[in-house]
Each structure stands twice: as structure tokens, then as C-alpha cells.
Amino acid sequence: MFVTRTGIILKPNNSRVVIRPFDVDNSTRVERILARVASLTEGEVEHQLEQVLQDFHARHQRTREFFLNRFDQVRRHLLTDLPVSACRQLLIGSYFSQEYALESAALFNPSMVWHPDQSSLSSGSRRFILSLRATGEGHISSITFRSGVIDSGSRIHMDEPTRFVQTPEQVPNALYEKTLFHRKLTELGINGSLTEQTMAALGEAFTLNDLERTLQNVLKSHRTRAQEFEPIAQAMLVLAKANYEIQFNPQQNVSERIIFPSSPTESNGIEDARFVQFTQSDGRLSYYATYTAYNGRVTLPQMLETDDFLHFKMGTLNGPEVRNKGFALFPRMVNGQYAMLSRQDNECIYLMYSDQPHFWYSKELIARPTFPWEFIQLGNCGSPIETEAGWLVLTHGVGPMRRYALGAFLLDRDDPSRLIGRLKTPLLEANANEREGYVPNVVYSCGAVVHGGNLVIPYAMSDYASTFAIVPLADVLRGMTQS
């Protein structure tokens, strides 16, 4: 099977930095920092601020706005109510801010989908969005984006990323649906009198502020049970904060958008997003991505949804079969239900059905590690791709010396529980130029596309950088043995 490597390499770039809060976890230290800044004369403040802006203003967008926001977040620690000049507010904000090189360590595990804007293209060309896992200091991962065009000859043209990177705004007063939220609480075993009283006091739709205020009121009325109720209240808030909405500025280039961990469940990283362009039952196109949230101790499968890559809804996956990693949603409903690939046992691939995309109750085994190059484990490399022959599933297999290779199998279009074809040998393995990196001997993808009769596979090289391979779809299907 003839696989063409494009030679395009997306390497981590430590000059792409995002401005982030610098949090001092001790309130006494915060007060001491504020006191030191308060000791400066107004002239000294202006001089220091001028130097900070000279050093950092050109490296970021809306720097002043970020500094003022950080000042607002620490101003409660001021010792007096005396007015603070605009320059001093900005300088204080700068002391509680920092740069973070979001892709200084790695730029890997790409996922490829068609861009929502396909205007102004030549015949046979399609514009795409590529999501990547960017890893920086402390091995914290986030989702970053690139864009490009595939022309009629399946040649890939990447858009040059800008030097700026910016996190989105949290959507203020994002609404939670009470019925859905209550169902999630029940699935997680967060129930009892506190839960029921709180839910009863909330409207059919509520905000995070509504939940926090209602919990405070209920806790006040049960002071004697505070030790019992406090952990339950915190669990309810963690669930709420894991389900949130974010919004990017439409003026931002795609490459400037970064989804950085922002909820307690994601505090140590957002990993391996598998994007899929999803056709709703009414024909509307939207995008889902399953990803792994990591808080430093526990991995939690989650899902995001967007129509335009500007507004995102982030939410938890729920149900007894939401375990482990490697969830990948089919690009449309199958037999009237949502369908998902999964890997609950860390070895095999399963098929799941559900009437809602966020709740999963059952699974069915469809593929086990079978060939020597996948004896350790088998997993998907993104969502199934619908072809006339069936659902094409790219896989990763792990073999001797923990070497990863990409493979593929085919599922029946009407009954995806039927595996009807499979490659006996790897589709792609790390060559001599790809096997050195953060994790050697690994090739890995989180989602490919078909264009012009070719399978276009973005993939990571040894958990360090990313590239593309192109292989005729007919060759892949022809190489499969019947199951």
C-alpha cells in the first residue's frame, strides 16, 4: 500500500505565548505584594508600567484589558478604600499575570474536520480546521487550532499561524437545564436531601450564580449538618463548573484561539480532542469533540460542541459506560440513535448507542487486539468515516517495545456492530525520521478525512510534532481481509 508523506511538519513553537493569571495561593502574600506596589510613588508606578508594556504589549492582544481584569480579581485584598489610579491598577494587574508557552513541549495528536466556511475556493478544493494538543510548562495540555486548504490534487496548503494566542471569554450567565443537571447528579451518585432541596429551589433553567446562591441558602438552614453537606455541595459545584460555555472574538484568526483548561476537572490538561463534523437529523451541520479532562489524579471523558469554532459548549459525559479514554462519535445518527466508539477496558474497541449524546449506558465488543503489532492494546484514531463500502475506522495498535502503529477496519453501514474488513498489517508506522521524540516510536491520530478519493491522515510523530500522510482510499479498502 503506497502511503505518501507530505513533508509538512507542524513543530511546537515556544514563541507562541498566552497571557494567563498568575495566582498566589496565600492571601497574606497577595496583601504584601499589594502593599509593596502601594509604597511606590505615582511617578515610579508610571515608569514601571511603561517598562512592562514596552516588554509585553506587542506580544499579546488586549494586554491592558487583561491587567485591569486581574486587578479587579485581587482588589478585595486592598487594605483601604482609597481610590487607585488607572496606572496603578494596570501595574498591580501585571504582577498577578504571566506568560505561558502553551506549545513549548509538544504539538501533537491532530484531528481534522472541514471548516464551516467553504467560500471563495477554487473547484475541487476544501478548507479544513486542524485541532492539535498543545503541551507546555508543567505538561499542561490545551486545544489549539490551525487551518488550511486541500486542493483538487490532494495537496495540502497550511495557513501561516499568527504570533498571537488568546483564551476565550467565559459566557456570562450560561444556563443549565435543571432536568439534565439533576440527571447528571443522579448518575454520579450525588444525591440526598441537600441535592433535592437545592434542585427544588431552582428554576427550570439556572446559572452558576443561581446554584451557588441557592446552595448557600440551603446550607445556612442546615448548619448542624454542615460537615455532612459541604462535600456534596462542592461536588455539585464541580459538576456545574465542568459544564460551561466559552466564546471567542470573531475577529480572531483560527490559529489565535486556544481552549485552555478552565474547570476543576481539567486543571492539569485537556487531552486528545477527537473532532467530528456531525450531521443532525434536520440536516444542520455542527461539530462535536470528545476529549479527556485531567485534574492531576483522575481522567474524565468530556465532550464539546460548536457550530462555528467561536462559541463552544463544554460538558461531561455520563453513564455507567463512560470509563477510560478513546471515545469517538459517529458523524451522524445510526438507526435513530447516537453511536460512539469506546475503549473501556484499555484493550478493545466497543460500540455504544444512546438517545442522548451525553449519556451512555451500554456497550458491545466489536474488535479485539488480533495481530502482533496490536497485541498490547487497540484503540480508535478518531471518528468513523462513512464510505460506500462501510464505516472506515482508523485504529492505533501497540506492539513490542510499546511501538504504536496505525491500522484500519471496516464496519457495516447499517449495522456497525458487524466488522466486515480489517488490515492485517499496519497502514502507517514511524519511520527513521519520526521515531524520536517525547515518546519514541509512536504515530497517532485523532481524526482523518477523505478528499478526492484519498484518505488524508494528520498524525503525531512520537508525541512531539505533527504531519500528514495521504493514501488512496481504494487501496485501503482493497487491502482489507474479510471478517
C-alpha positions in Angstrom: 0.0 0.0 0.0 1.6 3.3 -1.1 1.4 6.0 1.6 2.6 9.5 0.7 4.2 11.6 3.4 3.6 15.2 2.7 6.7 16.6 4.3 4.6 19.2 6.1 5.8 19.3 9.8 4.0 21.3 12.5 6.5 21.7 15.3 6.0 23.2 18.7 6.8 26.9 18.8 7.9 28.4 22.2 7.3 31.9 20.9 3.5 31.4 20.9 2.6 32.5 24.3 -0.7 33.3 26.0 -1.2 35.6 28.9 -2.6 33.8 31.9 -3.4 34.6 35.6 -0.5 34.2 38.0 -2.2 33.0 41.1 -0.7 33.5 44.6 -2.4 30.9 46.8 -1.7 32.7 50.1 -3.9 35.8 50.8 -1.2 37.2 53.1 1.3 37.1 50.2 -1.2 38.9 48.0 -1.6 41.6 50.6 2.1 42.0 50.9 2.5 42.3 47.1 -0.2 45.0 47.0 1.4 46.8 49.9 4.8 46.9 48.1 3.1 48.4 45.0 1.2 50.9 47.2 4.6 52.1 48.5 5.6 53.3 45.1 5.1 56.9 44.1 2.8 57.7 41.2 5.9 58.5 39.1 7.5 55.2 39.9 4.3 53.4 39.1 4.2 55.1 35.7 7.8 54.3 35.0 7.4 50.6 35.9 4.2 50.3 33.9 5.8 51.8 30.9 8.6 49.2 31.1 6.1 46.3 31.4 4.0 47.5 28.5 7.1 48.0 26.4 8.3 44.5 27.1 4.9 42.7 26.7 2.3 44.8 24.9 3.4 43.8 21.4 3.4 40.1 22.4 -0.3 40.0 23.2 -3.7 41.4 22.3 -5.8 43.3 24.8 -3.0 43.4 27.4 -4.4 46.4 29.3 -7.8 44.8 29.5 -6.3 41.6 31.0 -4.3 43.6 33.6 -7.4 45.5 34.6 -9.4 42.3 35.0 -6.7 40.8 37.1 -6.7 43.9 39.3 -10.5 43.5 39.8 -9.9 39.9 40.9 -7.4 40.9 43.7 -8.7 44.3 44.7 -10.6 42.7 47.7 -7.2 42.3 49.3 -6.6 46.1 49.4 -6.3 47.4 52.9 -8.2 50.7 52.3 -11.0 52.0 50.1 -8.8 54.9 48.8 -9.1 55.3 45.0 -6.4 53.6 43.0 -5.1 55.3 39.8 -5.6 53.7 36.4 -1.8 53.2 36.1 -1.5 51.6 39.5 -4.4 49.3 38.7 -2.7 48.2 35.5 0.7 47.7 37.3 -1.0 45.6 40.1 -2.7 43.5 37.4 0.7 42.8 35.7 2.1 41.4 39.0 -0.7 38.8 39.0 -0.3 37.9 35.3 2.2 35.7 33.5 3.1 34.4 30.1 2.6 30.7 29.3 4.2 29.0 26.3 1.4 26.7 25.5 3.2 24.5 22.9 6.8 24.7 24.1 7.0 21.0 24.7 4.8 19.4 22.0 2.2 19.9 19.3 0.6 16.6 18.6 -2.4 14.3 18.3 -4.2 16.2 15.5 -7.8 15.9 14.4 -9.0 17.2 11.0 -12.5 18.4 10.0 -14.0 20.5 7.2 -14.1 24.2 8.0 -17.6 25.7 8.4 -16.6 28.4 5.8 -16.1 26.9 2.3 -16.5 30.1 0.4 -14.1 31.6 -2.2 -12.3 28.3 -3.1 -11.2 27.0 -6.4 -13.0 24.0 -7.8 -12.2 20.7 -6.0 -10.6 22.5 -3.0 -11.8 22.3 0.6 -10.9 24.3 3.6 -10.2 22.5 6.9 -9.6 23.1 10.6 -6.9 21.1 12.3 -7.1 20.8 16.1 -3.9 19.8 18.0 -3.0 19.0 21.5 -0.5 21.7 22.6 1.6 20.9 25.7 3.7 23.4 27.6 5.2 24.0 31.0 4.1 21.5 33.7 2.9 19.2 30.9 -0.4 21.0 30.8 -2.3 20.4 27.6 -4.8 22.6 25.8 -6.5 22.6 22.4 -5.1 24.8 19.7 -6.1 25.2 16.0 -4.6 25.6 12.6 -6.3 26.0 9.2 -5.5 25.2 5.6 -6.8 24.1 2.2 -6.6 20.8 0.3 -6.7 21.4 -3.4 -8.1 19.2 -6.2 -4.9 17.2 -6.4 -5.0 16.5 -2.6 -2.1 18.9 -2.0 -2.2 20.5 1.4 -1.6 24.2 1.9 -1.4 25.3 5.5 -2.3 28.8 6.6 0.5 30.6 8.4 -0.4 31.0 12.1 -0.2 34.4 13.6 2.1 35.1 16.6 -0.8 35.9 18.9 -2.7 33.4 21.1 -5.7 34.3 23.3 -8.0 32.4 25.6 -11.8 32.8 25.1 -14.2 34.6 27.4 -16.4 32.5 29.7 -20.0 33.0 28.6 -21.7 35.1 31.4 -24.8 33.6 32.9 -24.6 30.4 30.9 -27.8 28.4 31.6 -28.1 24.9 33.0 -31.2 22.8 32.2 -32.5 21.5 35.6 -33.7 18.2 34.3 -30.4 17.4 32.6 -28.3 18.6 35.5 -30.3 16.6 38.0 -29.9 13.5 35.9 -26.1 14.0 35.8 -26.1 14.4 39.6 -28.0 11.1 39.9 -25.6 9.3 37.5 -22.7 10.5 39.7 -24.3 9.4 42.9 -24.6 13.0 44.1 -28.0 12.7 45.8 -29.8 13.1 49.1 -31.7 15.8 50.9 -29.3 18.6 50.1 -29.5 17.8 46.3 -33.2 17.5 46.3 -33.8 20.8 48.3 -31.4 22.7 46.1 -32.9 21.4 42.9 -36.4 22.1 44.1 -35.5 25.8 44.8 -34.0 26.3 41.3 -35.9 27.2 38.2 -36.1 25.0 35.1 -33.1 26.9 33.8 -30.4 28.4 36.1 -27.0 29.9 36.1 -23.9 29.0 38.2 -24.5 32.1 40.4 -28.1 30.8 41.0 -26.7 27.4 42.0 -24.1 29.0 44.3 -26.6 31.3 46.0 -29.2 28.5 46.4 -26.6 26.1 47.9 -25.6 28.8 50.4 -29.2 29.4 51.5 -29.8 25.6 51.9 -26.6 25.1 53.9 -27.5 28.0 56.2 -30.7 26.3 57.1 -28.9 23.1 57.9 -25.9 24.4 59.9 -25.9 21.3 62.2 -25.3 19.1 59.2 -22.6 21.3 57.6 -19.9 18.6 57.8 -22.1 16.1 56.0 -23.5 18.5 53.4 -20.3 20.5 52.5 -18.7 17.8 50.3 -22.0 17.2 48.5 -22.3 21.0 47.8 -18.7 21.1 46.5 -19.4 18.1 44.2 -22.4 19.9 42.8 -20.3 23.0 42.0 -17.5 20.9 40.4 -20.1 19.3 38.1 -21.5 22.7 37.2 -18.1 24.1 36.5 -17.2 21.1 34.3 -20.2 22.1 32.1 -19.6 25.6 30.8 -19.6 27.8 27.7 -16.9 29.9 26.1 -16.8 32.5 23.3 -14.0 33.7 21.1 -13.9 37.1 19.4 -15.0 36.7 15.7 -12.1 38.9 14.7 -9.5 36.4 16.0 -7.7 34.2 13.4 -8.4 30.5 13.9 -4.7 30.0 14.9 -5.1 32.6 17.7 -7.9 30.6 19.5 -6.8 28.4 22.4 -9.0 26.3 24.7 -7.1 26.3 27.9 -8.1 24.2 31.0 -10.6 26.3 33.0 -12.7 23.9 35.1 -11.6 21.8 38.1 -11.8 18.6 36.2 -9.4 20.0 33.5 -6.9 21.7 35.8 -4.0 19.6 34.5 -5.0 19.4 30.9 -7.4 18.9 28.0 -6.1 15.9 26.1 -6.6 14.3 22.7 -9.7 16.0 21.3 -11.4 13.9 18.6 -13.4 16.3 16.4 -16.1 15.2 14.0 -18.4 17.2 11.7 -21.8 15.9 12.7 -25.0 16.0 10.5 -28.0 16.5 12.7 -31.3 14.8 11.9 -32.6 18.0 10.4 -29.5 18.3 8.1 -27.8 21.0 10.1 -24.1 20.7 10.5 -22.3 21.0 13.8 -19.1 19.8 15.4 -18.6 17.6 18.4 -15.3 16.6 20.0 -14.7 14.1 22.8 -11.7 14.8 24.9 -10.0 13.7 28.2 -10.1 16.1 31.1 -7.3 15.5 33.6 -7.0 17.1 37.1 -3.7 15.6 38.0 -5.3 12.5 39.6 -8.3 11.4 37.6 -9.1 11.3 33.8 -12.6 12.2 32.9 -14.2 11.8 29.4 -15.9 15.0 28.3 -17.4 16.4 25.1 -17.6 19.9 23.5 -20.0 21.1 20.8 -19.7 24.1 18.4 -21.3 25.3 15.2 -18.7 27.9 14.2 -15.5 27.3 16.3 -16.3 30.6 18.1 -18.9 29.5 20.7 -18.2 26.2 22.5 -20.3 24.3 25.0 -18.2 22.0 27.2 -19.9 19.2 29.1 -19.4 16.0 30.9 -20.1 12.5 29.5 -22.3 10.5 31.9 -23.5 6.9 32.4 -22.1 3.6 33.7 -20.1 3.0 30.4 -18.3 6.4 30.5 -15.0 5.0 31.6 -11.3 5.2 30.4 -10.4 7.1 27.2 -10.8 6.9 23.5 -14.4 7.9 22.8 -15.2 8.9 19.2 -18.7 9.9 18.0 -20.1 8.7 14.6 -20.7 11.6 12.2 -24.5 11.1 12.2 -27.1 9.2 14.0 -27.3 5.5 13.2 -30.6 3.7 13.2 -32.2 6.6 15.0 -29.6 6.8 17.8 -26.2 8.4 18.5 -23.4 6.0 18.1 -20.0 6.1 19.7 -16.7 4.0 19.7 -15.1 3.5 23.1 -12.4 1.5 24.9 -13.5 0.9 28.5 -11.0 -1.9 29.2 -7.9 -0.2 27.8 -7.5 -3.0 25.2 -10.5 -3.5 23.0 -12.9 -1.3 20.9 -16.6 -1.2 21.7 -19.7 0.2 20.1 -22.2 2.2 22.1 -25.7 3.6 21.3 -27.7 6.3 23.1 -30.7 8.6 22.6 -28.6 11.5 24.0 -25.0 12.4 23.2 -24.1 12.9 26.9 -25.4 9.7 28.4 -24.1 6.2 27.7 -25.4 3.0 29.4 -24.4 0.0 27.3 -21.6 -1.2 25.1 -20.9 -4.1 22.7 -17.5 -5.5 21.9 -16.6 -5.2 18.2 -12.8 -5.5 17.9 -10.0 -7.2 20.0 -6.2 -6.9 19.6 -5.6 -9.6 16.9 -2.3 -9.1 15.1 1.2 -9.0 16.7 1.6 -5.2 16.2 -1.5 -4.6 18.3 -1.3 -7.3 21.0 -0.9 -4.8 23.9 -3.9 -2.6 23.0 -6.2 -1.5 20.2 -7.9 1.9 20.0 -9.6 4.2 17.6 -7.8 7.2 15.8 -10.9 9.4 15.6 -14.5 9.1 14.5 -15.6 6.6 11.8 -15.6 7.9 8.3 -18.6 6.9 6.2 -17.8 5.4 2.8 -19.9 3.5 0.3 -18.1 0.3 1.5 -18.9 0.9 5.1 -17.7 2.8 8.2 -14.0 3.2 7.9 -12.3 3.2 11.4 -8.7 4.2 11.7 -7.0 2.5 14.7 -3.8 2.5 16.7 -2.2 -0.7 17.8 0.5 -1.1 20.4 3.0 -3.9 19.9 6.5 -4.9 21.1 8.6 -2.2 22.8 5.4 -0.2 23.1 5.6 0.7 19.5 2.4 2.4 18.1 1.2 1.8 14.5 -1.9 2.9 12.6 -4.3 0.4 11.2 -7.9 0.3 9.9 -11.0 -1.8 9.9 -14.4 -1.5 8.2 -17.9 -1.7 9.9 -21.2 -2.4 8.2 -23.0 0.9 7.4 -26.4 -0.4 8.6 -25.2 -2.5 11.5 -21.8 -1.1 12.8 -21.6 -3.9 15.3 -20.5 -6.1 12.3 -16.8 -5.9 11.5 -16.6 -6.7 7.7 -13.0 -5.9 6.9 -9.6 -5.4 8.5 -6.0 -4.6 7.6 -3.7 -7.4 8.7 -0.6 -5.2 8.6 -0.1 -1.6 9.7 -1.2 1.3 7.5 1.5 3.5 8.9 4.4 3.1 11.2 7.0 5.6 12.5 9.9 5.8 10.1 13.5 6.7 11.0 12.7 10.4 10.9 9.5 10.0 13.1 10.5 7.7 15.9 12.5 10.2 18.0 10.5 12.5 20.3 8.9 12.9 23.7 7.5 9.4 23.5 9.6 7.4 20.9 8.2 5.0 18.3 4.7 6.5 18.3 2.4 7.6 15.4 -1.1 8.7 16.5 -4.1 10.5 15.0 -7.3 11.8 16.4 -9.2 12.1 13.2 -8.8 12.0 9.4 -10.9 12.9 6.3 -11.5 11.7 2.8 -10.9 14.1 -0.1 -10.7 13.4 -3.9 -10.6 9.6 -3.4 -7.8 9.9 -0.9 -7.6 9.3 2.8 -5.9 12.3 4.4 -4.4 11.4 7.8 -2.9 14.0 10.1 -0.8 12.3 12.7 1.6 12.9 15.5 5.3 11.8 15.4 6.4 10.4 18.8 4.2 12.8 20.8 6.3 15.8 19.7 5.3 17.3 16.3 2.6 16.6 13.7 2.4 15.9 9.9 0.2 14.4 7.2 0.0 11.3 5.2 -2.1 10.6 2.1 -3.1 7.2 0.8 -5.7 6.2 -1.9 -8.9 5.2 -0.2 -9.4 2.4 -2.7 -6.0 0.9 -1.7 -7.0 0.8 1.9 -10.3 -0.9 1.2 -8.7 -3.3 -1.2 -6.1 -4.3 1.4 -8.7 -5.4 3.9 -9.4 -9.0 4.6 -13.0 -10.1 5.0 -14.1 -10.8 8.6 
